[in-house]
Amino acid sequence: MKLMIKQIDSMLNLLVYLKNLFSSFFEDSQKSISSRFDFIDGYRGFCALVVAVHHIVPFHGGNGDLKFFVMAGFYIGVFGFFVLSAFLLTYKMTKELDKSQNWIQMKEIFLKYFIRRFFRIYIPYMFFVTCVTFGPTIVKGNYKVYNTWLNLALLKPVLGNHLWTIPVEIKYYFMIPIICLIFKLSGKYWLPIFFSSLGVMYYLYHTYLFFSKSDASISKSNKLYVRFPIFYSGSLVAFLYYKYEKWENNLKIIITKRFSRFVLCICSYLMAFYGITHFSPYYNPNLNMYKDSLHPGIKFSLLLLVMLIGAPNDFTRLFGENFFLKKFGKYSFGIYLWHPMCILALKYYKIGRQLDAVTFVLFLSFLCGFLFYYLIENPMMKLGNYFVQRKNKDLTGIQIPNA
């Protein structure tokens, strides 16, 4: 009898341990930067949705009403991702640097930033690259050509597949600390530097920094300077919004009134309509993939700024209160990586209607994104946070002299 009780007790302890392990494993490690940004996951989900449909529709072919999404994924979806990524990372680092008091603290902020980026993006990316290189052919999806494992690891051109955005974005990660440090050191002169940088960038890209079709080719090139203005516009929005948050003025009180938010909401709708009708070849057949590739990101940055200042309103609620878009945004990295494999399923399951095919692939992509998030991304983020916390403990008790 005692032996039986002991065995039952051991089993219960094991079950409790497994429950805690399971809860810890699926505990979300992502924390919201600000409650004001609740709509951003939905906005990111919209970008992911546009990119996925942009790849699904041409592969499926046939008649349908989703031709709008062809190439819109490039101008609206991908550039929307670039702007959001630059904004969020720049905003967070700007807040942290503003609290720092000396160079040692700033170096710690930079180090922790790179640790988090390494585990959040690079390790999951390399997991996928390993699966593509050494896994079954189906993992490659509807793309047949990928660079070698080593070249992809070194962020060299990907050779004509959807991974082209990741090396470019990772390169910009290294620019964010430099940009944030410049604005940190600018102090009360931040506004002249802000407009000066904008003017210098505009001048250079219209005089000396011309780029060729080959430079902008998503299969042959991964040069950052071709897309730099898009990322940088997102960083500038982060600086402006951070200054706006700290701004104490009667005008700010007026902006936060209900009528002002209504006006900003109308402006958001108009800017979104402009973006949809001007950055999709469906509405604008003369759109040039190379000559016009800088402007969408800059205009979407302005839209993001208007959304941030005017939130919450009916426009931001389209994203912030949309369960589907928010979840799509949360698992967007995995969806982006794995959706070509899901598109390939259309080759084996003949689906006549275009809308049915898109729905089928989006469901499979969402499932892959969900699994990838909790099996790879979330554990890697926790591992990154663990190293950051270890770093914080190492600094505990060390007196840092004032600069």
Contacts in CASP RR format, 6 or more apart in sequence:
PFRMAT RR
TARGET T0000
AUTHOR 0000-0000-0000
METHOD contacts of the structure
MODEL  1
MKLMIKQIDSMLNLLVYLKNLFSSFFEDSQKSISSRFDFIDGYRGFCALV
VAVHHIVPFHGGNGDLKFFVMAGFYIGVFGFFVLSAFLLTYKMTKELDKS
QNWIQMKEIFLKYFIRRFFRIYIPYMFFVTCVTFGPTIVKGNYKVYNTWL
NLALLKPVLGNHLWTIPVEIKYYFMIPIICLIFKLSGKYWLPIFFSSLGV
MYYLYHTYLFFSKSDASISKSNKLYVRFPIFYSGSLVAFLYYKYEKWENN
LKIIITKRFSRFVLCICSYLMAFYGITHFSPYYNPNLNMYKDSLHPGIKF
SLLLLVMLIGAPNDFTRLFGENFFLKKFGKYSFGIYLWHPMCILALKYYK
IGRQLDAVTFVLFLSFLCGFLFYYLIENPMMKLGNYFVQRKNKDLTGIQI
PNA
25 374 0 8 1.000
25 378 0 8 1.000
25 379 0 8 1.000
26 374 0 8 1.000
26 378 0 8 1.000
27 378 0 8 1.000
28 378 0 8 1.000
29 378 0 8 1.000
29 381 0 8 1.000
29 382 0 8 1.000
29 385 0 8 1.000
30 330 0 8 1.000
30 381 0 8 1.000
32 38 0 8 1.000
33 88 0 8 1.000
33 91 0 8 1.000
33 92 0 8 1.000
36 308 0 8 1.000
36 311 0 8 1.000
37 88 0 8 1.000
37 308 0 8 1.000
38 311 0 8 1.000
38 312 0 8 1.000
38 320 0 8 1.000
39 307 0 8 1.000
39 311 0 8 1.000
39 312 0 8 1.000
39 316 0 8 1.000
39 317 0 8 1.000
39 318 0 8 1.000
39 319 0 8 1.000
39 320 0 8 1.000
40 84 0 8 1.000
40 88 0 8 1.000
40 319 0 8 1.000
41 319 0 8 1.000
41 320 0 8 1.000
41 325 0 8 1.000
41 326 0 8 1.000
41 329 0 8 1.000
41 330 0 8 1.000
42 319 0 8 1.000
42 320 0 8 1.000
42 322 0 8 1.000
42 325 0 8 1.000
42 326 0 8 1.000
42 328 0 8 1.000
42 329 0 8 1.000
43 84 0 8 1.000
43 304 0 8 1.000
43 307 0 8 1.000
43 319 0 8 1.000
43 325 0 8 1.000
44 81 0 8 1.000
44 84 0 8 1.000
44 328 0 8 1.000
44 329 0 8 1.000
44 332 0 8 1.000
45 319 0 8 1.000
45 325 0 8 1.000
45 326 0 8 1.000
45 328 0 8 1.000
45 329 0 8 1.000
45 332 0 8 1.000
46 77 0 8 1.000
46 319 0 8 1.000
46 325 0 8 1.000
46 328 0 8 1.000
47 76 0 8 1.000
47 77 0 8 1.000
47 78 0 8 1.000
47 80 0 8 1.000
47 81 0 8 1.000
47 84 0 8 1.000
47 332 0 8 1.000
48 77 0 8 1.000
48 81 0 8 1.000
48 328 0 8 1.000
48 329 0 8 1.000
48 332 0 8 1.000
48 335 0 8 1.000
48 336 0 8 1.000
49 325 0 8 1.000
49 328 0 8 1.000
49 362 0 8 1.000
50 69 0 8 1.000
50 72 0 8 1.000
50 73 0 8 1.000
50 76 0 8 1.000
50 77 0 8 1.000
51 73 0 8 1.000
51 77 0 8 1.000
51 78 0 8 1.000
51 81 0 8 1.000
51 336 0 8 1.000
51 339 0 8 1.000
52 335 0 8 1.000
52 336 0 8 1.000
52 339 0 8 1.000
52 361 0 8 1.000
52 362 0 8 1.000
52 365 0 8 1.000
53 66 0 8 1.000
53 69 0 8 1.000
53 73 0 8 1.000
53 358 0 8 1.000
53 362 0 8 1.000
54 69 0 8 1.000
54 70 0 8 1.000
54 71 0 8 1.000
54 72 0 8 1.000
54 73 0 8 1.000
54 74 0 8 1.000
54 77 0 8 1.000
55 142 0 8 1.000
55 162 0 8 1.000
55 339 0 8 1.000
55 340 0 8 1.000
55 343 0 8 1.000
56 339 0 8 1.000
56 343 0 8 1.000
56 346 0 8 1.000
56 357 0 8 1.000
56 358 0 8 1.000
56 361 0 8 1.000
56 362 0 8 1.000
57 66 0 8 1.000
57 67 0 8 1.000
57 69 0 8 1.000
57 70 0 8 1.000
57 354 0 8 1.000
57 358 0 8 1.000
58 70 0 8 1.000
59 142 0 8 1.000
59 343 0 8 1.000
59 346 0 8 1.000
60 346 0 8 1.000
60 351 0 8 1.000
60 354 0 8 1.000
60 357 0 8 1.000
60 358 0 8 1.000
61 354 0 8 1.000
62 352 0 8 1.000
62 354 0 8 1.000
63 354 0 8 1.000
64 354 0 8 1.000
64 355 0 8 1.000
65 354 0 8 1.000
65 355 0 8 1.000
66 354 0 8 1.000
66 355 0 8 1.000
66 358 0 8 1.000
67 282 0 8 1.000
68 276 0 8 1.000
68 280 0 8 1.000
68 282 0 8 1.000
68 283 0 8 1.000
69 280 0 8 1.000
70 281 0 8 1.000
70 282 0 8 1.000
71 280 0 8 1.000
71 281 0 8 1.000
71 282 0 8 1.000
71 287 0 8 1.000
71 289 0 8 1.000
72 276 0 8 1.000
72 279 0 8 1.000
72 280 0 8 1.000
72 281 0 8 1.000
72 282 0 8 1.000
74 289 0 8 1.000
75 279 0 8 1.000
75 280 0 8 1.000
75 287 0 8 1.000
75 292 0 8 1.000
75 293 0 8 1.000
75 296 0 8 1.000
76 275 0 8 1.000
76 276 0 8 1.000
76 279 0 8 1.000
76 280 0 8 1.000
76 296 0 8 1.000
76 300 0 8 1.000
78 165 0 8 1.000
79 230 0 8 1.000
79 296 0 8 1.000
79 297 0 8 1.000
79 300 0 8 1.000
80 296 0 8 1.000
80 297 0 8 1.000
80 300 0 8 1.000
81 165 0 8 1.000
81 169 0 8 1.000
81 332 0 8 1.000
82 165 0 8 1.000
82 169 0 8 1.000
82 172 0 8 1.000
82 227 0 8 1.000
82 230 0 8 1.000
82 231 0 8 1.000
82 234 0 8 1.000
82 297 0 8 1.000
83 230 0 8 1.000
83 231 0 8 1.000
83 233 0 8 1.000
83 234 0 8 1.000
83 237 0 8 1.000
83 297 0 8 1.000
83 300 0 8 1.000
83 301 0 8 1.000
83 304 0 8 1.000
84 234 0 8 1.000
84 304 0 8 1.000
85 169 0 8 1.000
85 172 0 8 1.000
85 231 0 8 1.000
86 172 0 8 1.000
86 176 0 8 1.000
86 230 0 8 1.000
86 231 0 8 1.000
86 232 0 8 1.000
86 233 0 8 1.000
86 234 0 8 1.000
86 235 0 8 1.000
86 238 0 8 1.000
87 234 0 8 1.000
87 235 0 8 1.000
87 237 0 8 1.000
87 238 0 8 1.000
87 301 0 8 1.000
87 304 0 8 1.000
88 238 0 8 1.000
89 113 0 8 1.000
89 173 0 8 1.000
89 176 0 8 1.000
90 176 0 8 1.000
90 179 0 8 1.000
90 180 0 8 1.000
90 234 0 8 1.000
90 235 0 8 1.000
90 238 0 8 1.000
90 239 0 8 1.000
91 238 0 8 1.000
91 241 0 8 1.000
91 242 0 8 1.000
93 109 0 8 1.000
93 113 0 8 1.000
93 176 0 8 1.000
93 177 0 8 1.000
93 180 0 8 1.000
94 180 0 8 1.000
94 183 0 8 1.000
94 184 0 8 1.000
94 238 0 8 1.000
94 239 0 8 1.000
94 242 0 8 1.000
95 242 0 8 1.000
96 109 0 8 1.000
97 106 0 8 1.000
97 109 0 8 1.000
97 180 0 8 1.000
97 181 0 8 1.000
97 184 0 8 1.000
98 184 0 8 1.000
98 242 0 8 1.000
100 106 0 8 1.000
100 109 0 8 1.000
100 184 0 8 1.000
101 402 0 8 1.000
101 403 0 8 1.000
102 400 0 8 1.000
102 401 0 8 1.000
102 402 0 8 1.000
102 403 0 8 1.000
103 403 0 8 1.000
104 400 0 8 1.000
104 401 0 8 1.000
105 400 0 8 1.000
106 181 0 8 1.000
106 184 0 8 1.000
108 391 0 8 1.000
108 395 0 8 1.000
110 177 0 8 1.000
111 391 0 8 1.000
112 388 0 8 1.000
112 391 0 8 1.000
113 176 0 8 1.000
113 177 0 8 1.000
114 173 0 8 1.000
115 384 0 8 1.000
115 387 0 8 1.000
115 388 0 8 1.000
115 391 0 8 1.000
116 381 0 8 1.000
116 384 0 8 1.000
116 385 0 8 1.000
116 388 0 8 1.000
117 170 0 8 1.000
117 173 0 8 1.000
118 384 0 8 1.000
119 380 0 8 1.000
119 381 0 8 1.000
119 383 0 8 1.000
119 384 0 8 1.000
119 387 0 8 1.000
120 377 0 8 1.000
120 380 0 8 1.000
120 381 0 8 1.000
120 384 0 8 1.000
121 166 0 8 1.000
121 169 0 8 1.000
121 170 0 8 1.000
121 173 0 8 1.000
121 333 0 8 1.000
122 170 0 8 1.000
123 376 0 8 1.000
123 380 0 8 1.000
124 333 0 8 1.000
124 334 0 8 1.000
124 337 0 8 1.000
124 372 0 8 1.000
124 376 0 8 1.000
124 377 0 8 1.000
124 380 0 8 1.000
125 163 0 8 1.000
125 166 0 8 1.000
125 337 0 8 1.000
126 153 0 8 1.000
127 376 0 8 1.000
128 337 0 8 1.000
128 338 0 8 1.000
129 149 0 8 1.000
129 152 0 8 1.000
129 153 0 8 1.000
129 163 0 8 1.000
130 149 0 8 1.000
131 139 0 8 1.000
132 139 0 8 1.000
132 140 0 8 1.000
132 146 0 8 1.000
133 146 0 8 1.000
133 148 0 8 1.000
133 149 0 8 1.000
133 152 0 8 1.000
134 149 0 8 1.000
138 341 0 8 1.000
138 344 0 8 1.000
139 341 0 8 1.000
140 146 0 8 1.000
140 161 0 8 1.000
140 340 0 8 1.000
140 341 0 8 1.000
141 340 0 8 1.000
141 341 0 8 1.000
141 343 0 8 1.000
141 344 0 8 1.000
142 340 0 8 1.000
142 343 0 8 1.000
142 344 0 8 1.000
142 347 0 8 1.000
143 160 0 8 1.000
143 161 0 8 1.000
143 162 0 8 1.000
143 340 0 8 1.000
145 159 0 8 1.000
145 160 0 8 1.000
145 161 0 8 1.000
146 152 0 8 1.000
146 158 0 8 1.000
146 159 0 8 1.000
146 161 0 8 1.000
146 163 0 8 1.000
147 156 0 8 1.000
147 157 0 8 1.000
147 158 0 8 1.000
147 159 0 8 1.000
151 157 0 8 1.000
152 158 0 8 1.000
152 163 0 8 1.000
155 166 0 8 1.000
155 167 0 8 1.000
155 170 0 8 1.000
155 171 0 8 1.000
155 222 0 8 1.000
156 167 0 8 1.000
156 222 0 8 1.000
157 164 0 8 1.000
157 167 0 8 1.000
157 219 0 8 1.000
157 220 0 8 1.000
157 221 0 8 1.000
157 222 0 8 1.000
158 164 0 8 1.000
158 167 0 8 1.000
158 219 0 8 1.000
158 222 0 8 1.000
159 219 0 8 1.000
159 220 0 8 1.000
160 218 0 8 1.000
160 219 0 8 1.000
161 219 0 8 1.000
161 340 0 8 1.000
162 336 0 8 1.000
162 337 0 8 1.000
162 339 0 8 1.000
162 340 0 8 1.000
163 337 0 8 1.000
164 218 0 8 1.000
164 219 0 8 1.000
164 222 0 8 1.000
167 222 0 8 1.000
168 222 0 8 1.000
168 223 0 8 1.000
168 224 0 8 1.000
168 227 0 8 1.000
169 231 0 8 1.000
171 222 0 8 1.000
171 224 0 8 1.000
172 224 0 8 1.000
172 227 0 8 1.000
172 228 0 8 1.000
172 231 0 8 1.000
175 224 0 8 1.000
175 228 0 8 1.000
175 231 0 8 1.000
176 235 0 8 1.000
179 232 0 8 1.000
179 235 0 8 1.000
182 193 0 8 1.000
183 190 0 8 1.000
183 193 0 8 1.000
183 194 0 8 1.000
183 239 0 8 1.000
186 193 0 8 1.000
190 239 0 8 1.000
190 243 0 8 1.000
194 236 0 8 1.000
194 239 0 8 1.000
194 240 0 8 1.000
197 232 0 8 1.000
197 236 0 8 1.000
198 236 0 8 1.000
201 228 0 8 1.000
201 229 0 8 1.000
201 232 0 8 1.000
205 229 0 8 1.000
205 294 0 8 1.000
209 225 0 8 1.000
211 223 0 8 1.000
211 225 0 8 1.000
211 226 0 8 1.000
211 290 0 8 1.000
213 290 0 8 1.000
214 220 0 8 1.000
214 221 0 8 1.000
215 221 0 8 1.000
215 223 0 8 1.000
215 226 0 8 1.000
216 226 0 8 1.000
216 289 0 8 1.000
216 290 0 8 1.000
216 293 0 8 1.000
226 293 0 8 1.000
227 293 0 8 1.000
227 294 0 8 1.000
229 294 0 8 1.000
229 297 0 8 1.000
229 298 0 8 1.000
230 294 0 8 1.000
230 296 0 8 1.000
230 297 0 8 1.000
230 298 0 8 1.000
233 297 0 8 1.000
233 298 0 8 1.000
233 301 0 8 1.000
234 301 0 8 1.000
234 304 0 8 1.000
236 301 0 8 1.000
237 301 0 8 1.000
237 302 0 8 1.000
237 304 0 8 1.000
237 305 0 8 1.000
237 308 0 8 1.000
240 305 0 8 1.000
241 305 0 8 1.000
241 308 0 8 1.000
241 309 0 8 1.000
244 252 0 8 1.000
244 308 0 8 1.000
244 309 0 8 1.000
254 260 0 8 1.000
255 264 0 8 1.000
255 309 0 8 1.000
255 310 0 8 1.000
260 310 0 8 1.000
261 310 0 8 1.000
261 311 0 8 1.000
261 312 0 8 1.000
261 313 0 8 1.000
262 313 0 8 1.000
264 306 0 8 1.000
264 309 0 8 1.000
264 310 0 8 1.000
264 313 0 8 1.000
265 310 0 8 1.000
265 313 0 8 1.000
265 314 0 8 1.000
265 315 0 8 1.000
265 316 0 8 1.000
267 306 0 8 1.000
268 303 0 8 1.000
268 306 0 8 1.000
268 307 0 8 1.000
268 310 0 8 1.000
268 313 0 8 1.000
268 315 0 8 1.000
268 316 0 8 1.000
269 315 0 8 1.000
271 299 0 8 1.000
271 302 0 8 1.000
271 303 0 8 1.000
271 306 0 8 1.000
272 303 0 8 1.000
272 315 0 8 1.000
274 299 0 8 1.000
275 296 0 8 1.000
275 299 0 8 1.000
275 300 0 8 1.000
275 303 0 8 1.000
276 283 0 8 1.000
277 283 0 8 1.000
277 284 0 8 1.000
278 284 0 8 1.000
278 287 0 8 1.000
279 287 0 8 1.000
279 296 0 8 1.000
279 299 0 8 1.000
280 287 0 8 1.000
281 287 0 8 1.000
307 315 0 8 1.000
307 316 0 8 1.000
310 316 0 8 1.000
319 325 0 8 1.000
319 326 0 8 1.000
320 326 0 8 1.000
327 366 0 8 1.000
328 335 0 8 1.000
328 366 0 8 1.000
329 335 0 8 1.000
330 373 0 8 1.000
331 366 0 8 1.000
331 369 0 8 1.000
331 370 0 8 1.000
331 372 0 8 1.000
331 373 0 8 1.000
333 369 0 8 1.000
333 372 0 8 1.000
333 373 0 8 1.000
333 377 0 8 1.000
334 368 0 8 1.000
334 369 0 8 1.000
334 372 0 8 1.000
334 373 0 8 1.000
334 377 0 8 1.000
335 365 0 8 1.000
335 366 0 8 1.000
335 368 0 8 1.000
335 369 0 8 1.000
337 369 0 8 1.000
337 372 0 8 1.000
338 365 0 8 1.000
338 368 0 8 1.000
338 369 0 8 1.000
338 372 0 8 1.000
339 361 0 8 1.000
339 365 0 8 1.000
339 368 0 8 1.000
341 368 0 8 1.000
342 361 0 8 1.000
342 364 0 8 1.000
342 365 0 8 1.000
342 368 0 8 1.000
343 361 0 8 1.000
345 360 0 8 1.000
345 361 0 8 1.000
345 364 0 8 1.000
346 357 0 8 1.000
346 360 0 8 1.000
346 361 0 8 1.000
349 360 0 8 1.000
351 357 0 8 1.000
351 360 0 8 1.000
END
